[in-house]
């Protein structure tokens, strides 16, 4: 029996897929939370593993016929242990569907509803899943404007609905963690869980200091390393494994697997977290995703991956240095990781418009908030860029210098349109000959560093 392929069976979806492939091939993907998985990873994700339902854990499934799934999950766990140098008294969970569910499983496993959690302030670089809520302008006061953010009436994320969330901010003088202030807040608030990690913090975190703070107040310490997991696995960034009580991370960013998440924790805690994942939050895991992650973990164990991770950081640092030569203000003055956060206040064109103009120039980035943010998150002050994907393409420092030059050229072109309504602004960007010429040059660069699609 001839099986219809996607093009014959669903030409509409096939056309969308091909358009996305073309975009990924011809544009520079520079969002820090994205990467390009190998053909082997994609083959595993698209395999028959997606057909099997497997509630439970290896050797303890609810349904029959899961012996090969048990082998698969054990393989992924063993590779995660090897890659992240997991202590012998720690366990691994590879079933969490993504980063936010992984964090929620930790909270559900270790806390009671209403317990206090303490994470990083979202506009300063934290994450929604660390307990984000906010105050409308009418509710804001001096406390909410200080180093401590005590939350607000608008509970945006489920974590702030189930738990009492407080957040610490970065130091306004340098946009860095202020461990003394964090300790003061912890001693004052006595949280049950302290969380580090975020989406736009470009510097290393001192995990030992954070663990000491947590121990001082009797709190668990969760290190969410979603963004830098690949850099940590390669030894390019410091590791919290064996220091924090729990470590969570997504697998698709610097780790360069497919979408998914991994939880690492001391065995006594992992038993509780495993029960929170299943049956607490999920049914059967996505076995095809676990298969892809297992392949990606094996790739990350190869010597080439360390060189790749080192180049990610070199590329990000080169971008930061080059952009600063064009008078772009780099938050924290640089980066230790894969991402660069740019304060656009001095440019007069902010995140939303700059990101859209760059997209028309073939450079995909994202608007972002920044420390001491004064604008709406719908049109924030900053732009966030990252190097995992373009480093996967094989680009190095030379290409980073060219990209920085193009970004500056786009900014020069759009500066006079800063007061235009967004629709008018975008129309001008689409019609700009200069931006179109940059897009053509970007396409030519991408052609020299093709993706293995």
N, C-alpha and C positions, 0 to 999 in steps of 0.2 A: 504494500500500500504506500503510495507516494504521500509524504507529509507536506502540507503546504508551508512554505516559509513565510516569514513575517510580511514581506513585500506583497505577496499574493493574498495573504489572508487579511491583512489590515494595512492597506496602502496609506491610509490617513495617518496612522501612528508611525508607520515607516518613514514617511516624509518628515515628520517632526523629529524623529530620531536622527535622520541624516542631516537635518539642519543643525541640530545640536552638535553632532560630530564635526560639521564644517566650522561652526563657531569655535569649538574647542581647539581645532587644528589651526585656525587662522588668527586667533586673538591671543593675547597674553593674559592668562588667568592668574591674577595676583591677589586673590582673597586669601588671607592666611589660613582659613579653616577649610581650604580645598586642596586637593591633590589629584594626581592621575594614577590610578591603579594599573598594574600590569595586566597583560592578556591572561596570564595564568590565574591571577586573582579573579578577573572577570569571568573566566571559564568556570571556576569553582562556584562562584555566586550564581551563575546561570545553569547549574547542574541539577541532576535529579534529587540532590539532597533537599531541594525545596519541596519535594512531594511527601516527605515523611514527617509525621507529627510525633513529638517525643516528650510529653509532659514528664517532668522529674529530672533526675540527674543520672550520670553514668552508673549502670548496674542497679538502678532503682527507678525504672520507668513504669508508668501506668499502663502503657500500651505495649503489645508484643511487637517483635520484629525490629527492635532498635539496637541490635548488636553492632551494626556498622556505625550507627550514630554514636554509640558509646565509644567506639574506637576513634571516631572523628573528634569528639569533644575532649577525650583524654589527650589526644595529640595536640590540640590547640592549647590546653592547659599546660602541658609539659614544655611546649615551646615558649609560652609566656613566662614560665618560671625561669627558663634558661636565659631568655633575652633580658629580662629585668632583674636577674640575680635575686630572685625571691627567696627569702630565708626559709629554712626547712619547716619552721613552725608557722608559716603563713599558707593561706589557701588562695585559690584563684576561681573567679566566676567569669565565664565568657558568654553567658546567656542574656545579659542585659541588652536591650534593643538599641540603646543609644546613650549619650552622656547624661541627659536629664533624667531618664528612667533609672540609670545606674545610681545617680546621686539620691534620687527619691527612695530607692531601695535601701541605701545606707541609713537615711533618716528613719524609714519605717522599721528597720531592723534594730536600731540602737536607741531610738527615742520614743517618747510618748507624745501624742498630739498635745500641742500647747507648750511643749518644751522650747527653750530659747536656743536659737542658732545664731552664729555670728560669722558673717562672710564679708567679702569685699564689696564696696559700694559700686553699683552697676555703671554709672557714668564714668567712674575712675578706671574702669577696666574689668569689673567683676562679671558675673554671669547670672542670668535670670534664675537658674536653678539653685542659687545660693540664698534665696529668700527675698526676692525683690518685691517691694511695694513702694509707693511714692505718695507725697503730699501735694495736693493742689496748692497753687500760690496762696490761696486764702488761709491755709493751715500752716504755712511755713513759719518757723521761728528761729531764734538764735541757735538752739540745740541742733536743729536740722541743718543749719549752715556751718556747724563746727566739724570737728574731726569725727564725731560720732553721728551716724544717721540712724535714728530710732524707728524708722519706718513711717508709713503713712496710712491713710484710710483706704487708699485704692490698692487692693491686694492683686497685683498683676499675675504673679505666678502661684501655682498651687502650693509651693513650699511656704509662701507667706500666709496662705490661708489656713494651713494645718499647724504651722509653728509660729512662734513669736520671733520675728527676724529683726536683728539689729545689724548694722554694717559699719565698718571702719573705712575711712578714706585715706588717700595717699597724702603725703606731706605737700602742702600747697607751694612750698618753696622750691621743691625739686621733683615732684610727682612720684616720689619713691615711697616704699613702705617705711613707716616710722614705727619701729618695733616697741619703743618706749610708750608711745601713745596707744598702740594696740594692746599692750599689756595693761595700761591704765583702764581702758574700756573693759577688758576681760575681767579685771579685778572688781570693777564697779558693777558689771552686768551679770557676771557668773553664768555664762552660757553653758549648755550641756554639750555643744559641738562647736568647734571653730574650724572654718573652712578657708583654704587659700586656693588660688588659681583664678584665671580669668581669660577673657577674650582679647584684651588689648593692653596687657601689662608687659612691656618689652624687656624687663629685667629679671635676673635670677631672684629667687625667693630663698631666704635662709630658713630651711625647714627645721633645723635644730632649734633655732630661736623660737619658732612658732610652736614646736612641740613642747619646749620648756614653758611657754606661756600657758598652753593648754593644761599641762601637768599642774601648774601652780593653782589653777582654778578648778581642777578636777573635771576637765572637759575632754571629750574625744577630739582627736585632730584628724581631719580629712584633707588630704592634698589632692586636689583635682588638677591633673596634669594633661588635660585633654589636648591643649595646643602643643605642648613641648614633649609629648610622649616619645616621639621618634628621636628627638635630640637627646633625651635622657637615656633611651635604650642604647644609643650609639656612644654614650659617654661624653657628649658635647656639653650638656647641661648637667647640673647636680641632680641626684636622685633622692626622693623622699622615701623610697622603699626601704623598710627596716627602721625608719625613723618615725614617720606618721603612723597613726593607728590604722588608717585606711587610705588607700590610693585608688582613685578612679581615673579613667581616661577613655576618650573616644579613639577609634582606630583608623580614621580616614584622613587625618590631618598630616602632621609630620611623620607619622608611622607608615603612611602610604598603603594602608589596606583599604577595604571597602567600609561602608558604614556599619558601625557596631560599637560596642563598649566592653571594657574589661574592668573588673573590680579585684583588687588585691587587699588582703587584710590578714591580721593575726587569726589563727584557726578558731579561737573561741568566739571572735567577732564574726568571722566568716560564716559560721553555722547559723547565726541569727540573720545575716544578710542574705544567705542562700534561701532561707525560708521567706524572706521579704520579696525576693525576686520571684520565686515560685514556692508556694501558691499565692503569695501576698499580692503581687502586681501583675504577673503574667501567667499565661498558659504555656503551651509548648514553645520552645525557643525557635528562632529562625535558623535552621541547620545550614542552609545555603550560605548565610552570612558568616556563620562560624567556620564553614569550609574556606571561604575567601580570606577570613582573618588568619586562619592557620597557614595558608599559603604566604600571606604577607609577612607573618612572623618569621617564617623560614627565610624569606628574602632579607629581612632585617638582621638575621643572624650572620649573613655573609659579610666579608670584609669590605666589600664595595659600599655597603650601606653606611658605614662609619664615614667614609670619604664623602658620600652624598650629604650626610648630616652636617659635616664640617663646612661643605660648600654652601649649604643653605644659610648658615650663619654668616659666612664671608660675604655672600651676596647681599644679605640684608644690611650688614654693616656698610658695605660699599654704597648701596642705595642711599642710606642715611647720610653718609658723608657727602656724596655727590649732590643730593637734594639741598643740603645745607649751603652748598656753594651758590645755589640759585636763590638763596634767602628763604628757603622753606624752614620753618621752625619745627625741629624734631623734638617730640615730647620725651623727656628724661635725657635729652642730648644724644641719644643713640639707642643701641639695642644689643642684648646678649642672645637673642633668639632668632626667630624666623619672621618677625613682624616689625613694622615701623609705623608709628603713629605720628601724623603730621598735623600740627596746629595751624590752621589756615587763617587765623584772625588777622594777621598782618597783610594777607593777600586780598581780603575783602570779598572773595568768592569762597563759599563754604562747601561742606561735604557733599550735599546732595547734588548741586550743580556741577561741581568739579568731577565727581564720580561719573555723572551721566556724560559729560563732555569727553572724559577719558574713554568711556565705553565706545563712543562714536569714533574715537581715534584708535580703537583696537586694544585698549588696555582696560581690563576688568578689575575694579577695586571696589571698596565699599565705604560709604559715609559712616562716621562713627562719633560717639561722644568722646570727651576727654576730661581729665581732671579739671575741676573748677568750671565745668560746662555752664554756659549762660544761655544757650539756645535750646530750641525744641529738639527732642530726639528724632523728629521727622525731618529736620534740617540742621544737623549738629555742626559744630565748629571744625571737626577734624575729618581726616581721611585715613583709613587703615589699609596698608599694603603688606603683602607677604611674598616670600620667595620659594615655598615648597614646590609648587607646580612648575614654575619656570626653571628651577634647578633640576627637576626630573627631566626636563627637555634637554638638559646638558648645558644650559647657559651659565656663564661665569662672570667675573668682574667686568670684563670688557663690555658685555651686553648690559650690565647694570648701569654703567655710565651712559650708554646710549638711551636706555629707558628713562633715566633721570632727565636727560636732555629733552626727550620728547614730552615728558610730563611738564617741564618748564615751558616748552613751546605752546602746549595746550593752555596753560595758565595765562601766558601772555596774550593769547588769542581771545580768551573769554573775559578778561578783566573788565573790559568796557561794557559788558552785558550784565554786570552784577545786580543791577536794580530791575532787570526785566522779570516779568512773570515767568514761571518755570516753563510753560508751554512755548512762550516766545523765545526764551533762552534756548530750549532744545531745538527749535526750528532753525535758529541761527547756527547752532552747532552742527546740525545735519547738513546745512548748506555751505558751511565753511570750507573753502578750498584748502586752506592750511591744515585743518583737521583731517580732511579726506586724504591729503598727501601723507600725513603721518600714519594714518590707517594702512595705506598702501605699503609704506616702509615697514610697519609692524608685520604685515602679512609676509613680506619678503624675508624678514628675520625669522619668523616662525617656520617658513619653508626650509630654512637652513637647519632648523632644530625640530624635525617632525616628530609628532606623537605616534606611538605604535598602536594606531586604531585598527 
